């Protein structure tokens, strides 16, 4: 049976400040939890209505009602696990790097992490204003891909200033992506859902690229940032 303190502690992990204080985050769902258990992530405790048959000290069997009390989902799965936030790894500059500038939507970040996994992007850079990758909604949206992408939060402007790689940025008025010869390594910067790349980082971008609109009316204002990421990464890998 879960104690009030356990419920309070787990529930607090919905907020970033408590995740940082405790160095912990929550994952839900059998598939995601199994992916995390089988990776370099370290499990603190698993709360489940059905045994995973792992170390008994790390597994707590609970009722469906108890799961509802700690779950962040409107329809809880059969399990919730608490993991330790891993230590930061060094960024690999020998590959294509994706950099996010103020991306705020958890679903977008989760999808972008999955896209990085799919297209073999080992490093995802996020500025400090980008939504936390250990937000429960982000973790859920990654479907386990968070285990295979190195995600680093830092001062993006400083990182771009110090990099020797070619810096590409996604803009509405950039060069047609379908007409560009693209390198195997570099930095691809994608901006905020509403405002795009910030002014300070725009100044550091060496090549502006764009996905052309083919619709007759040319009325669509912009693409969702995750959708744009998928198209751009596909072109970088094809190129």
N, C-alpha and C positions, 0 to 999 in steps of 0.2 A: 504493500500500500504506500502511495506517495504522501509525504508529509507536506504541510503547508509551506515550509521553507524550501523544499524541493520544487514545488509548483511555482513559488515566487521567483526562485533563482532561474528556472528555465524560462519563465514568461518574460523576465527582464532582458533576455537575449534578443528580443525583438528590436531593442534599441541599440544603436551603434555604440554609445558611450559605455554601456554595460558589457558589450562584446569585447571592447578594447580593454576595459578594466579587468575582466576575467580571462581574456585570451581564449574565449570559447565562441562557438557558433552552433546553430541548429540545422539539421538536415532531416527531411521527412520523405517517406516513401521507400519501399523495399529496394527498388532498382537503384535509386540515388545512394541510399545507405550502403548497399553492397559494393557499389563502385568506390565509395569513400573508404570502406573497411579494407578493400583490396588494394588500396593505393598507399602513398607515403603519409597520408593524414592519420593522425593518432586519435583513436576513439577514447572518450572519457567515460561515457555511459550510454547504453541503449535501453530505451523503454519501448516495450512491444507487447502486443496481445498474442503474438505467436512466436515461439522461440526461433532464433536464428542459429541455434546450436553453436554458439561461440563460447569463449571463456565466461563461466558462470558469474565471475566477479564483475564482469562488464555488462551483464544483461539483467534487466529487471522486468519481470512479467507484470503487466498491469491490465486493468479492465478497460473496456471501450469508454466508459464514462471518465476514467482517469485520463485516458489519452485525449479526450475532448477538452479537458481542463488545461492541458499543456500545448496542444496543437495550435499552430498559426494558420491552419487551413480551415475553410468553411466546412469542408467535408473531410475529416481526418482519414489518413491512410491507416495501416495497421501498426505503424512504428514511427518513432521519433528518436533521433540520436543526437547526442551532444559531442562535438569534436573540438580538439585543440586547434587554434589558428596556427598554421605552420610558419616557420621562420622565413624571412624574405631571402630569395635567391638572387644571384647576379644576373643581370640582363645579358642575353646572348646577342651580340651585334652582328653575327654572321648570317642572319636570316632576315626575312621581312618582319618588321615590328609594327603592330597596330597601336596607335595612341589615341586615347579618348579625352576630349576637352569639354568638361562639364556635362557629360551624359547623365541624366537624372532619373530616367525611368528604369526600374528594376527589371522589367520584362525585356527591354532593349538590351541592357547589359548582359542578362542571362543568355539571350539569343546570340549576341556578339561573341561571348565566350564559346558557345557551341560552334559557331562559324570558324573561330580561330582553331579549334580542335579539328574540325573537318578539313580545313585547308592547310593544316600543318604549321600554323603560326604558334611558335613556342612561347613568345612573350607578348603580353598585353600590358601597355603602360596606361595608367589612369592619373589624371591630375587630381588634386586633393578635394575638389568639389564634385567629382564624379561619384555616383551612388556606390556605397560599400558593396564589394563583391560577396561579403558574408551576410548580407541582408537575406533573411529567409526566402523572400520572393525570388531573389537572384539565384540562390543556391538551387531552388526548386526548378527554375527555368533552365539551368545549365544541364540538367539530366545527367549529372556525373562528369561532364566535360571540365568542370572546375579542377578536377584532379590532374588534368593533362596540360593545363595552360598556366604558365608562370605569370601571375598578376601582381604588378608593382604600382604602388601609389607614391607619387613624388611631385616635386615642383616641375611641371611639364615644360614651362618656358626655359628654365635652367637646363633641363635635359636636352632640349632641342638646340639651345645655344652651344652646348658642349659636344654635340654629336658631329661626327665626320660623314655620316650617311646622308644620301639625298633625301630630302623631306618633301613628301607629297601631301597635298591637302585637298579634301573634297569640297568643291565650291560649285555654285550654280553657273558661274561664268568661267569655269576652267576649261582646259583643253579637252577635246573629245577623247574619252578613255579608250574608245575603240580604234583610234588612230595613233595611239602612242606605243612606242617600243618600251616595255617596262622591265626594269631590272629584277633580279632574284632577291636582292636585299635592299633595304631602305626603311623609311618610316612613313607610314600612312596615317595621317591625322584626320579624325572625324570629330565634328563639333556637336554642340548642344542641339537638342531636338527643335528648338524654336529659333535660336539665334546663330547657329552655326559655329564656326571656329572663332575664338575670341581675337580681338584686335592685336593683342600682344603676341599671340602665337602666329597669327596670319603673316606678320612681318618676317617671321623666320622660315616660312615655307618657300622652297625653291621652285616647286612645280605645282601649279594648281590644276586639278583634273576635275572632270565633270561627266555625269551620265546624261547623254542627250535625251530630250523628250521627242517621241515619235508621233504623239497624238496630234490630230489635225488642228484642234483648237488651241493646243499648247496652254491649256488652262490649269493643269495640275501644278500647285505651288512648289511642292518638293516631295522627295521620297522619305519614308521612314528611315531613320539612321541605321537600323539593323538590316533593312532591305538593301540600302545603299552599300553597306559593308559586304553583303553577300555578292553583289554584282562586281564591286571593285576587286575583292579578293579573287574571284573567279578569273577576272582579266589579268591580274598579276600572275596567277599560277599558269594561265594559258600562254601568257606572253613570253 
